[in-house]
Structure formats: C-alpha cells, structure tokens
Amino acid sequence: GSISGSILGAMLVTVALEWFRFMDEPFTLGPLVYPGFPGMRMVLFAVILMVVVLFWSRGIFGDKEFSWDRIFGKIEKIKLYLRGKVSKKDGDIG
C-alpha cells in the first residue's frame, strides 16, 4: 500500500534470508544434532511469508507513508502525557 512499506519489506526479506542461512548447514545445540538440509531456509521463509500474508494482509504501513513529522509528533504527545499535561483520551498516544 505504500512505497516506504515496500522498501522496509524488501530490507526485511533480505535480512531474513540471511538469518535463516543457518538452516542449510549442520549444527549442534547441546544434545540435539541438526544435520542441515540445503534449501530448508527457503521452506522456512516461505511458511513465514504465507503466515504474514494471511494475518497481515494490509502490509507493514498499510496505506500510510513514513513521516518524521508523525514520529516526532507521537514522541511529543508521549512527553506531554508523561508530564500530565494531556490525558490519554485527549492525545492520540496509541
């Protein structure tokens, strides 16, 4: 739905594929021995991707774009809330 969500999603996919690289190689975790299966990281990644598509179908940001103004505005509202100058009902904290 948004360009900034697409960019963040592409970065997450790239990083996740590298994180799952350990699934291809054998390793020992205490008494457990994992023999390693070439291509298993792609299977694991596909399962995770299907779950994300099923339960998070609107995307990372939905139809909203990344905005520094929105982030700094939220931080400012949280500061005011913590100081007691605005109630949770008045300021959109969540």
Steps between C-alpha positions, in 0.01 A plus 500: 500500500792740548842550350673528836335172611623332183855619561494384863349166391776446243764569766331259743483225236869539420603493866268206579645289221847553645382428856355167386823395329591293807221256402705383199807404706530228766528616860489362854290654774588315819379141461308585181675453166348666194642343181422800279288483188588708193203719414335473843535874557285561192232264635503673839493841335206398277299381802568823689413703191166317461412562865584870464290533183206327669501698822659832396345547159493883504879516502755645739377860488163443332420805291705739717843626401801542729514848650750652742234757597265222611775331705608823671134591558439167676812550714382850595153370596658227714717760676194715571311196627785403732514855637125485567414787266275293276283199577515180299149569376593852373827409329520214253783321681441145370 
